[in-house]
Amino acid sequence: MKLSPELIQKYNTPAPRYTSYPTVPLWENNVDGKSWEGLVEKAFQLYGKEEGITLYIHLPFCESLCTYCGCNKRITKNHGVEYPYILALLNEWNKYLKILGEKPKLAGIHLGGGTPTFFSPDNLYFLLGTIIDDCEVLPNKEFSFEGHPNNTSYSHLENLAELGFDRVSYGIQDFDPQVQKAIHRIQPLESVEKAVFNARELRYQSINFDLIYGLPFQTICTMTETFEAVKSLQPDRIAFYSYAHVPSSFPAQKSYEKDLPNELEKREMYEFGKEMLLQMGYVEIGMDHFAKPNDSLNLAKEEGELHRNFMGYTTSPSKILLGLGASSISDIHIGYAQNTKSIETYQSELKDSEWSIIKGHQLTELDVKVKELILDLICNHEAVIEDEIWDSIPFENQETIRDMETEGLLNFNNKLLSITEMGVAVVRNICMQFDLRMIAKKSEKLVFSKSI
């Protein structure tokens, strides 16, 4: 079932993606270096010893600017920046090892950017090999990285495979030449084919494509060609993201404002792309994500064991995600911390054995309950609404939930709220009704991308 034009107009409002609760703009910033150490130690004792830890490593360098991108990045062709940054990462990692006090179990690593494959294969091998040697790697670990098809070489894939990496995500976005030119992300189909072939030759178990709808000059016609290319390459997973147009934060996006599709056209693009993927045999996992039926993400969804963190949907049950690198965010279930976005400041502070934390949040007991509720809604499309949370929601938001039920977006009976097939499209809007932190600050203007 599809949303009507009236519902699209009603619910296409700015909304968080809920990779965290509270969302970053609503953190209380009540965490400093010393209190963060105490929280990490507590969380490790509660969860980490059994479940292990997951690492997110932010590698922020890119050789050219992709204008659609909202990530923290540094544009440079100077590869001399690699080694000093690696030393800072290892300094931060060693600070965490001191807190943990033992050889941690490692459940996963994800390299994000920027462009991780900006770094040479040898430098990546040195960085990651050092970290992995400090850990006990769990048998069901997931090691993945983001690769640019233009510069992910066979050596990159080979070196990372030797370390246990068997998952790669290629940032495709769109195959149409005019769209690629507008967003300054030009990569021929031949480059993508080669990157996919190399990964499969080296026995990578999972290949993901990132695709975006709502880009300048995109039409149903151009998207047809993109999805035909996807069909020929058969990636295991698809992340099908809505383009986030936030020119106030990313001025380069102003260059093509007049060339963007309108709200209805954009929604039609999503519905078209979704139908194409379903016809190819992919299963809709949740917000933005699709996978083949035998993929571990879909199996986890079917078993009710899907999880979500700052990296998106995951099968890892680990509640401790430690972020290393400039701007990276750590989520230890009972607290968050984000590093400074300045690469120079990050390197300088880690060189002096200081933490480089600029903001954070220690969750209250109610925060944890709301966080778990929102994760249930986004991962499983249903949740039990405890009286404590329901009674904390203003009458206005309770009425909105009842209106959504009348509109066929959800069912709410005897404390169990379940999202309908049509309601999945507005899951972010549904989660907002339980976002007690945002409701309390509703008079403040917060910057989020639109939900549809």
Protein Blocks (a to p, Z undefined) as FASTA:
>chain_A
ZZdfklmmmmmccddehlaccdfklpghlacfklmmmmmmmmmmmmmmmnopadddddfb
dfbdcfkbccdcdddfbfklmmmmmmmmmmmmmmmmmmnopacddfbdcddedjfklpcf
klmmmmmmmmmmmpccdfkbccdddddfklmcfklmmmmmmnopabdcddfkpacfklmm
mnopacdfklmmmmmmmmmmnopabdcddddehiehiafklmmmmmmmmmmnopabdcdd
dddddfklmmmlmmmmmmpccfklmmmmmmmmmmmmmmnopacfbghiacdfklmklmmm
mnopaccdfkopafbfbfbdcdedehiacdehjaccdddfblklmmmmmmnopacbfbdc
dddfklmmmmmmmmmmmmnopacddfklmmmpcfklmmmmmmmmmnopacceehiacddf
klmmmmmmmmmmmmmklmmmmmpccddddfZZ
